[in-house]
Amino acid sequence: MTTYSEKLKDPRWQRKRLEILDAAGWECTSCGDGTKTLHVHHAYYERGRDPWDYPDDALHALCMDCHAAIEEARRNLLRATADMAPSNLRLLIGLAKAWRAIATPTAAAEPIGLVSTEEADGIAVLFCCSTALVTWLGDRGSTWRDLELVAQGKRPVPNFEPSESLGG
């Protein structure tokens, strides 16, 4: 069995790593520093997946300091959520998805997708709209940008009939 550190020596990872660093212009994507040693950070891990088998948007060029800060924040988040009920975790996932859609320009064009009621609650909090609206738009393939425009009153929503069964 190959260890993770051995996999990081694999030519497939080395090639992927260089592609990510090149795409970032050999600068930290968090602070912009181009003088410090850079790491390629995996935004998430999936059991059984090789380091090179992640999409490019899940890999980030980070300087040592930013990488350490993100890993510490991740550990703190895991500690803070360790005993939360699944429904509360889903609400946090909804908040995180909504925050990503707001903070990441390319994410705004992605579909909201089907979400649980709790995720829709979290999304609704950040967009200041009803859970019913989030669910309704998500079910219809709308994008995060669509939700933003509707929540701001800049785009009408034809045929939207909020019902108590949808929440909100």
JORAWO-V617943 format. One line per field, one symbol per residue. ss: DSSP state (H for helix, E for strand, C for the rest). psi: psi as a letter, one per 20 degrees, with the letter a starting at -180 (. if undefined). Layout:
ss=???
psi=???
This chain:
ss=CCCHHHHCCCHHHHHHHHHHHHHCCCCCCCCCCCCCCEEEEECCCCCCCCCCCCCHHHEEEEEHHHHHHHHHHHHHHHHHHCCCCHHHHHHHHHHHHHHHHHHCHHHHHCECCCCCHHHHHHHHHHHCCCHHHHHHHHHCCCEHHHHHHHHCCCCCCCCCCCCHHHCC
psi=pprghhhiiphhggggghgggghjkkqpigijpjiqpqqopphrqppipqhikqqhijppoqrgghgggghghgghggghjhkqqhhhhhghgggggggghgioghhhiqqgrpqrggghggghghjlaqhggggggghjjqrhgggggghijipqnqjonpqhhia.
